[in-house]
Amino acid sequence: MTTLAISTSSGQFALAIGENSRVLFDSSIDSTQEKGLEEILSDGLSCCNREVSDISHIIVDVGPGGTSRVRTGVAFANALAYSLGISVSPVSSMELAGIDAWEKYHLPVLSTVKSIKGSAYIGLYQPPDTSIQYGEVQDLVPKMVQNIDKFVVVGVHRDNILQLPSLKDKTMIDSTLTFGHVSCLIKNSNTFANRACGFPVYAQPVTEKTL
C-alpha cells in the first residue's frame, strides 16, 4: 500500500511517501528548496517510481499551525483523496510532535504552536491520547502537567517553558524539536488507519474554534 503523508504545520510544507510503514521519500530530507505541494508530490512520485494512481491512503497533519498553510494542505489532501476515491486520516500536529519525541524518550510530550493572537496551542501527548488547549503558556502549561513529574518539551516556546518558576520541581527535557517530522506519519501509518474518512466526510483543520 502506497501512503502519502503531508505535514502542514511546520515552517514549510513537507511530504513523505511510503509503503507498508517504510519511508521511500521525505521532502524535508530529499528536497533543498521550498515548493508547492503539487511540485513536491511530483518530485516524490518520480523519486519512488510511482504514479498518483498508486496512492491508496493519505495522512494529513491538520494543525494547529499557520492557518493559511494548514488549510491549504488539508484542502489539497481532501481534493486528492476525492479524485482518487481513497480515504484521508487526519492527525494533529500535536500528535505528530508527540509521536516523534516519544519514540526517542518514551515520556509524556508537551508541545506548543504559536497563535497569531499571541497565545498558543498547547498539546499533551500520552499515548494513545493527545489533548490540546488554547491560551497563555504560563497559565495552561502548569495545569496540564500538574500530575506529571517528568516530560519532554517540543515547540517554539521550549525556552519559556523550561524557565517557568512554577515548573521548577519538574524534570523537563528539551527535545530541540520545533515540529514533528513528516516521516513519523509514514512509520506509524497503521496507527491512523482506524480514523480514515472519505466522502462526504473529510479532514478538517484544527483551529481555536474547533477545539
N, C-alpha and C positions, 0 to 999 in steps of 0.2 A: 504494500500500500504506500503510495507516494503522498506525503503530507507536506503542505505548505504552512509555514508559521510566519506571522507578521507581528513585529513589535512596533508600537506606535508612540510609546510614552517616553522614549529616550530623546536625546538631542536631535536625532535624525532617524528616519525610517530604517529598520533593519529587517531582513528577510532571511529565512532559512528553509531549505528543502531537505527532506529526509525520507527514509524508507525503513519501516519496522524499527522505529526509535533510533535509527542510525543517521547521523548528520552527514549529508552529501555536499551541502553548500551553505555557507554562512556569510552573508554580505558584510557583516561587521568585521570579518577577517579577510574575506576574498575580494572586497571592493575598497578602493582607496579614496573615492570621492563620493559626495552626496548626489544621489539620483532620485528620480521619481519611482514610485512603486512599479509601474509598468516596465520601466527600463531595467530595474533591479531584477524583476521576475524573469524577464527575457534573458538577462545575463546568467541567472541561476539555472534556468532550464537548459540553456546551451551548455553550461559547465557540467551539468549532470547527464547530458544526453537524454533529456526528457522533453515531452511536449506538454502544453497546457492541458490537453485532454487526459494526460496521465494522472493528474492531481485528483485524488479521491477524498481528501479531507483537508479542511482549513482550520487552523487555530489562530485566533487573533487576540492580541493584547488590547483590551477595551478601556485602558486607563485605570485610574485617573492619570492625567498628564497634560501636555499642551493641548488645549481644547480643539483647535483647528486641526492639528496633526492627528489627534485621536479620531476625530470624526471622519477625516479623510480616509484614514487607514481602515476603520471599521466599515465605511461605505464601500471601499474597494473590495474588502473581503466578502461582504454580503453580495455585491453585484457579481463577483466572480463565481461565488458558490451558486447563485441563482442561474447563471448562464451555463454552468456545468451540471446542474441538478444534483449538487452534493451538499453536505452539511458543514456548518461552522460551529466551532467550540469557542465560546468566549472565556477569556482568562484575565483577571485584573492584573494591573501592573504590580500591585502589592503581593499577589500570589506568585507572580513570576520572580520578583526580587526575593521573596521568601524562600522559594524552592532553590534558587541559585545559592543563597547563603547557607541554607540548611544542609545542602549536600556537602559543604565544607566543614561546618561547625556542629551540626546536629544540636542546635539550640534554638529557642524561640527567636524570631526575627522581627524587629521593629523597623519599618521603612516609612519614608516621608517623600512627598512630592509637593513642590511649591504651587501655590494658587496665585492667580493674578490679583487677588484681593488682599494679599499679604498674609493670609492664613495658610494652612497646609492640609493636605490629605495625609492621614496617618494610619498606617496599617500594621496589624499584628498577626504574624503567621505562626501558627502552632498546628502542624499537620494533624488532621487534614483540613483544619479550619483557618479561614482568613477573615478578620474583622477590619472594617475601615470606618474611620470617623473623620469629621471635618471640623477644624477650629484652630486655636492657637497651640503651638507646640508646647510651650511651657505649662499650659493648663491641662492639656489632654494626655500627654505622654506619661506623667507620674501616675495618673489614674489607670491608664491602660496596662502598666507594668507593676502595679502595686503588689500583686501576688507572685511576681516573678523575680527571682534573685539574680539570675544571670541570663543575658540575652545579647544578640548581635544587632548592630545598628547599620542600616543602609539608607542612602539618600543624601540630598543636598544639605540637610540640617544636622548631619552627623556631629560636627564640631560643637554645635549649640547644645545638642542632647548630651554629649559626653561631659559637658561642663555645667549641667544643671545642678545647682546645690541640692535640690530635692531628691536627686538620684545618687548622692554621694555614697550611700550604703549599698548600692547595686554594683554588680560586676558587669561592665559593658565592654563589648568587643567591637572595635571599628573594622568593618568588613572591607573598607576602602571602596566599596561599590556605590555607585550613584543610581544605577538601574540594573535590573536583571538582564542576563544575556539571552538573546532570542533562541539560541541553540537549546536552552533548557526546555523550551516548548516542544521541540522535536524529541529530545531524550525522554521526556515524560508524557509523550503523546497518548499513551494508553490510559493515563490518569484522567484525561479530559474527554475520553470517548463517551462517557455516560451523560455529558451535558451538551452533546451535539444537537443543533437545532437547524431547521430549514424552513423554507416557505410554508406558511405565511409568517412564521416567527423567526426573527433573525437576531444577531448580536446587537447589543445597544451600548453606546459609550457610557462609562461611569462618570457622572458629574455630581456637583453639590446637590442638585435637585433629585437625582436618582438614588442617593444613599438612603 
